[in-house]
């Protein structure tokens, strides 16, 4: 019996589990992988403004402005191009265009008392005096004479009202959609208005007439009248201030403020610029900026800003 117990104890000791070994036999835990720091996402670029939300990058004083390629008509820059403004004496661009298109420029026009009474900027012509239409175009576009404009308009249309209707109709033929004329000279009238876009269209058509281009590019000319010889000086100072300037016409009334349609030629390209409702330095500074922009940009490289 005792032998059986000893045998049982021996067998139990034999089958006991061995103690876990220490040191080298113990597996070391695998080192944790070091993850690379996740790069911070780049901030998204701010949304691009639409053209109409862009600031006026040319910093113009004019409330309305435009510049176009004179050859192609491509629009290169605009600021309120379809806002109506009073054109003042830039009206005479259309007057001159219609007179030249009508032809017979060496025929004479006799001045009426009504013509002679139109004042402000004038040549002080007198009733009964006669001048050729060609000569009167120089008085119209250099001196910006309102009395001459009235005489030419009446002679062509039969009356001021009828001529104004012809002016408006011709503007529509040129593609103008916001232009209405009430007289041939531009003295203030509430129903007499245009836009920078429309005035540029009119200026472009006028500058395609060789005689018109010749006159508005002339700095000085003589005016022969029964009262004597006078020297007419072009009001457009850009002819002296901006290299390559080729024309065209200034304007001013208190409601209109300063207005100018101008043009310049360089390296085979010509630009036509319009500024409306600007101030005295702005009429020249704004126009110079626009002409420079127009002569150095095309539709391929013109920036979105201002278009």
Buried (B, 14 or more C-beta within 10 A) or exposed (E): EEEEEEEEEEEEEEEEEEEEEEEEEEEEEEEEEEEEEEEEEEEEEEEEEEEEEBEBEBEBBBBBBBBBBBEEEBBBBBBBBEBBBBBBBBBBBBBBBBBBEBEEBEEEBEBBEBBBEBEBBBBEBBEEBEBEBBBBBBBBBBBBBBBBBBBBBBBBBEEBEEBBBBBBEBBEEBBBEBBBBBBBBBBBBEEBBBBBBBBBBBBBBBBEBEEBBEBBBBEEBEBEBEEEEBEBEBBBBBBEEBEBBBBBBBBBBEEBBBBBBBBBBBEEBBBBBBBBBBEEEBBBBBBBBBBBBBBBBEEEEBEEBBB
